Amino acid sequence: MNIEKITAARGTVTVPGDKSISHRAVMFGAIADGVSKITGFLNGADCMSTIDCFRKMGVKIDVNDSSVTVHGAGMRGLSAPSGTLYTGNSGTTTRLLCGLLAAQSFDCSVNGDASIAKRPMRRVCNPLRLMGAKIDGDYCPLTIHGTQLHGIEYHMEVASAQVKTALILAAMYADGETIIYETEKSRDHTELMLKAMGADIDVDALKITVRPTSRITAQNVTVPGDISSAAFFMALGAVMKDSEITIKNVGVNPTRTGIIDVMRSMGADITLSNERVVTGEKAADITVRTSQLHGVTIGGDIIPRLIDEIPIIAVMAAFADGTTVIRDARELKVKETNRIRAVTDEFTKCGIDITETDDGMIIRGGSCIHSADFKTYGDHRMAMSLCVLAQAADGVFTLDDAECVNVSYPGFFGDLRSLNG
């Protein structure tokens, strides 16, 4: 498709609910006692995969646009599905299910699309095997034989909220205490939500202690807007001329706000207002205005706090003065696509001076950007990042696959058009 370009970027937009929180609200509600009502739910393809999997395990789930009601089955109330649990393109669904299913009283198979089949599951399967899990395979399809698990002490090899959550879910069913040590702090939606539901979890900096839990209690969840989706409009406001965009009700959990820190370090005119706490999660309205950006170096412990936003940070770097270096981001290689390679290849097509490195990229801002036919690799974040790039550049640009944005932001193009001020 041709990327439709707007002439200005001014106005207010509300992005869909946080994907990470939406997944977890359904999963944890499914094994809770009672009924959970979720408002602001992300009705995107990934989160609908989670709902489909739990319906196949006997959980009643009602969906009405962005409102979801989960009738909890209890910690031991899931039933064996009649067929394979299909997770689509959702790495979160796939990896979190591994931890939950490993402790059930039945066997089942988990599989996803072609992208999921390439994504490594060993990082979650191996620590679960240390707990006694019986899992066949290191890539999808996986066969999981439910069994009694044991508590362990585990030092994580990568900063991954997905791996951490899978271990926490398994530990709730184990017959002893489990202690998990993070390498760096990753998003903590799981710890906040499960603790509020009554799970026996203690968090001390990078140390997480989980004790066996016999029951958790359903709670209503209001999902704030996803900062990973807001990031596209934050970047758009910063790089387009004469722009001012306010994104309403964005989740600003401190484990997710690396994008804000980086934008400020680049010189972005960005302000937060109406700050509040919604169902245990911080939220705020974010306003961004046209900014004179400059290059920065990004690496170290901030990377887990912005790993999903690196493609759109790279877009801002292309329009900034000077050089931006992104390092310590090898995790990008095992996302929906190898995002280091994908960003480098697509940026090079349109004249941006970018160099791929083993763990990131070097972007020299100020290049003369020209028309290009972009490839998305079926990756929703690549598609939206390239669309933002096209808005601030001269020329005609195309996307080979616009539909992939439905994974996390089905209304993205409509919201973009609404800002044509």
HELIX and SHEET records of a PDB file:
HELIX    1   1 LYS A   19  ALA A   30  1                                  12    
HELIX    2   2 ALA A   45  LYS A   56  1                                  12    
HELIX    3   3 GLY A   91  LEU A  101  1                                  11    
HELIX    4   4 ALA A  114  ALA A  117  1                                   4    
HELIX    5   5 ARG A  122  LEU A  130  1                                   9    
HELIX    6   6 ALA A  161  TYR A  173  1                                  13    
HELIX    7   7 HIS A  189  ALA A  196  1                                   8    
HELIX    8   8 ILE A  227  VAL A  239  1                                  13    
HELIX    9   9 GLY A  258  SER A  265  1                                   8    
HELIX   10  10 GLY A  300  ARG A  305  5                                   6    
HELIX   11  11 ILE A  307  GLU A  309  5                                   3    
HELIX   12  12 ILE A  310  PHE A  319  1                                  10    
HELIX   13  13 ARG A  330  VAL A  334  5                                   5    
HELIX   14  14 ARG A  339  LYS A  349  1                                  11    
HELIX   15  15 HIS A  380  ALA A  392  1                                  13    
HELIX   16  16 GLU A  403  VAL A  407  5                                   5    
HELIX   17  17 PHE A  412  SER A  418  1                                   7    
SHEET    1   A 4 ARG A  10  THR A  14  0                                        
SHEET    2   A 4 GLU A 244  GLY A 251  1                                        
SHEET    3   A 4 GLU A 281  ARG A 289 -1                                        
SHEET    4   A 4 ASP A 269  VAL A 278 -1                                        
SHEET    1   B 4 LYS A  60  ASN A  64  0                                        
SHEET    2   B 4 SER A  67  HIS A  71 -1                                        
SHEET    3   B 4 VAL A  35  THR A  39 -1                                        
SHEET    4   B 4 VAL A 221  THR A 222  1                                        
SHEET    1   C 4 LEU A  85  TYR A  86  0                                        
SHEET    2   C 4 ASP A 107  ASN A 111  1                                        
SHEET    3   C 4 LEU A 142  HIS A 145 -1                                        
SHEET    4   C 4 LYS A 134  ASP A 136 -1                                        
SHEET    1   D 4 GLU A 153  HIS A 155  0                                        
SHEET    2   D 4 THR A 178  TYR A 181  1                                        
SHEET    3   D 4 LYS A 207  VAL A 210 -1                                        
SHEET    4   D 4 ILE A 201  ASP A 204 -1                                        
SHEET    1   E 4 THR A 297  ILE A 298  0                                        
SHEET    2   E 4 THR A 323  ILE A 326  1                                        
SHEET    3   E 4 GLY A 360  ARG A 364 -1                                        
SHEET    4   E 4 ASP A 353  THR A 357 -1                                        
SHEET    1   F 2 ALA A 372  PHE A 374  0                                        
SHEET    2   F 2 PHE A 397  LEU A 399  1                                        
END                                                                             
